[in-house]
Each structure stands twice: as structure tokens, then as C-alpha cells.
Amino acid sequence: MPTMFFRTNILIAFAVLLCMNSYSQHFAKKDFDIINAVVDSAKTTKALMTRLNVLLKNYMESRSGVGLQLNRPLDGAFNHQRIAIRFYPNNFFINLLTRNDSIFFSTVYFTTSSFSEGPGFKEADNTVRAIHYNAAVTNAFLKERNNFYGSEKTVNDVAVELSGNEMYAMNCGIAASLTKEGKRINDLVLKDDPLPEITGMLQHLSCEIQAFGVTAIDLLIKKGVIIDQLNSKLYNRIKQRNAPVITCSGCIVGEIMKLYDRK
């Protein structure tokens, strides 16, 4: 009897392990692998979009789509591009670092939301996210950018910061009340020494995070605070570049617009 009991427990444990293994496979893994292979082999954004639109025909067209959500200047001759994909019922984002349409860095990941503020690369399951990059070009980009920004960004930082879920909004909603980040910025500028934290925002690769840093500098200038040389340089660069950011304007969430157009 003890032997039979032991064998029964072993069989039950083995069955549980098999079930756990079958459910450990991410439900979007099949679609992710298809998209990831296309991203890995694509040399230009134009070619990538063409191949993704061919794949689109394999899904319910009324509920699926492929769109270039962002195409904005980053630093030097490089652009940040973001492609939103819905292969019903799964959603994916692709973020690209490009120059003259050539792709030198890319992330692809599953997200639970097709909206811009949905979970980013960092939040995605590690079985449904990937990074691809040209080491020589990406390292040259980082070296030049780090020198100018006084930062120490890495390849992983590029992946996480370009593929985040940030939205710039100091005020949002029908009553245009302060957002959580808006309150944080207002509290930040009241600190005795807010500049180190603001520097981190200005050094960020996300244009939305940088926009919060610019707003913080604007508030400090209004208070008569003297801004140091590094923060002044970054502040002016970001405003001059004037890359479009994902915003909330009243009740319009997810609008993409430039913040610093000259009147």
C-alpha cells in the first residue's frame, strides 16, 4: 500500500508539472515569434511596414491593424519611430532607432493595451520581448549622446527608455485637474535642491520624460532660480528639437503634438 501511495503521488506531481509547463507558454508567443523574426531581418522601416502589412492579411482585418504611431527626431541624425500592431486579439509595439530610414536598433514586445499609455517593454513578459541592434552604430550613438548629455546610458537603457509607456500631461480630464506626474513636478520644484532629479529627466531618452524636465525648469525660472550650465544646455536642446510627444489635452488622451512651437 505505501508503495502504491508513493507511485500515485509521483504521477500526480508529474501531471501537475506537465500542466504548468503547457500554461507557461505565453498565449501571444506564436504571433510574437512571427513579428520578431520580421523585425530582426528588416533593414529599413519601409520594408518592415510592408512585411507587417502582408502579415495583417492573416488576421481579422476589421479588428487588426498596423500603424506608424511615432516618427520623431531624437539626437543627431537619428529618429525614434514606434509601430503599433494589433493582430487580433494580441497587441504589440515595435520601437526603432533609425537614420535615413535604416534601422540600427529595435525592440519588439507584447502589450496588453493598443493605446500609447499601455505597458511598455520593461513590463512585458521576457518570452514576448526582444532587442535587436547594430552594435557599432548603437555604441557610436550612445557615446556621442552620453558626451553631450553628461549621462551614462547603456544599450538596455535605450531599450527601456525608448519603449516606455509615458505620456506628458501636467493636467488632464474634463476639469483639467493635475495629473499624478503634474503633482510630482509641482512638489519637486519646491525642494531645496531639485536640479539633480530634473537633470535625470532631461537626460532621459523618452521625449515625454524630457518634457516634464523642461516644465520643471520653466517653473524654477519663474521662481528666479539660477539654472546651471548642463541643465541649461539640455533644456535649450530639447526645446529647439521640439519633438512631438504623447499628451493629454483636457479630455483628449493620447494626442501627439509639439509643445514648443514658436508663435
Secondary structure in CASP SS format (residue, H / E / C, confidence):
PFRMAT SS
TARGET T0000
AUTHOR 0000-0000-0000
METHOD secondary structure of the structure
MODEL  1
M C 1.00
P H 1.00
T H 1.00
M H 1.00
F H 1.00
F H 1.00
R H 1.00
T H 1.00
N H 1.00
I H 1.00
L H 1.00
I H 1.00
A H 1.00
F H 1.00
A H 1.00
V H 1.00
L H 1.00
L H 1.00
C H 1.00
M H 1.00
N H 1.00
S H 1.00
Y H 1.00
S H 1.00
Q C 1.00
H C 1.00
F C 1.00
A C 1.00
K H 1.00
K H 1.00
D H 1.00
F H 1.00
D H 1.00
I H 1.00
I H 1.00
N H 1.00
A H 1.00
V H 1.00
V H 1.00
D H 1.00
S H 1.00
A C 1.00
K C 1.00
T E 1.00
T H 1.00
K H 1.00
A H 1.00
L H 1.00
M H 1.00
T H 1.00
R H 1.00
L H 1.00
N H 1.00
V H 1.00
L H 1.00
L H 1.00
K C 1.00
N C 1.00
Y C 1.00
M C 1.00
E H 1.00
S H 1.00
R H 1.00
S C 1.00
G E 1.00
V E 1.00
G E 1.00
L E 1.00
Q E 1.00
L E 1.00
N E 1.00
R E 1.00
P E 1.00
L C 1.00
D C 1.00
G C 1.00
A C 1.00
F C 1.00
N E 1.00
H E 1.00
Q E 1.00
R E 1.00
I E 1.00
A E 1.00
I E 1.00
R E 1.00
F E 1.00
Y C 1.00
P C 1.00
N E 1.00
N E 1.00
F E 1.00
F E 1.00
I E 1.00
N E 1.00
L E 1.00
L E 1.00
T E 1.00
R E 1.00
N C 1.00
D C 1.00
S E 1.00
I E 1.00
F E 1.00
F E 1.00
S E 1.00
T E 1.00
V E 1.00
Y E 1.00
F E 1.00
T E 1.00
T C 1.00
S C 1.00
S C 1.00
F C 1.00
S C 1.00
E C 1.00
G C 1.00
P C 1.00
G C 1.00
F H 1.00
K H 1.00
E H 1.00
A C 1.00
D C 1.00
N H 1.00
T H 1.00
V H 1.00
R E 1.00
A E 1.00
I E 1.00
H E 1.00
Y E 1.00
N C 1.00
A H 1.00
A H 1.00
V H 1.00
T H 1.00
N H 1.00
A H 1.00
F H 1.00
L H 1.00
K H 1.00
E H 1.00
R H 1.00
N H 1.00
N H 1.00
F H 1.00
Y H 1.00
G C 1.00
S C 1.00
E C 1.00
K C 1.00
T C 1.00
V H 1.00
N H 1.00
D H 1.00
V H 1.00
A H 1.00
V H 1.00
E H 1.00
L H 1.00
S C 1.00
G C 1.00
N C 1.00
E C 1.00
M C 1.00
Y E 1.00
A C 1.00
M C 1.00
N E 1.00
C E 1.00
G C 1.00
I C 1.00
A C 1.00
A C 1.00
S E 1.00
L E 1.00
T C 1.00
K H 1.00
E H 1.00
G H 1.00
K H 1.00
R H 1.00
I H 1.00
N H 1.00
D H 1.00
L H 1.00
V C 1.00
L C 1.00
K C 1.00
D C 1.00
D C 1.00
P C 1.00
L H 1.00
P H 1.00
E H 1.00
I H 1.00
T H 1.00
G H 1.00
M H 1.00
L H 1.00
Q H 1.00
H C 1.00
L C 1.00
S C 1.00
C H 1.00
E H 1.00
I H 1.00
Q H 1.00
A H 1.00
F H 1.00
G H 1.00
V H 1.00
T H 1.00
A H 1.00
I H 1.00
D H 1.00
L H 1.00
L H 1.00
I H 1.00
K H 1.00
K C 1.00
G C 1.00
V C 1.00
I C 1.00
I C 1.00
D C 1.00
Q H 1.00
L H 1.00
N H 1.00
S H 1.00
K H 1.00
L H 1.00
Y H 1.00
N H 1.00
R H 1.00
I H 1.00
K H 1.00
Q H 1.00
R H 1.00
N C 1.00
A C 1.00
P C 1.00
V E 1.00
I E 1.00
T E 1.00
C E 1.00
S E 1.00
G C 1.00
C C 1.00
I E 1.00
V E 1.00
G E 1.00
E E 1.00
I E 1.00
M E 1.00
K C 1.00
L C 1.00
Y C 1.00
D C 1.00
R C 1.00
K C 1.00
END
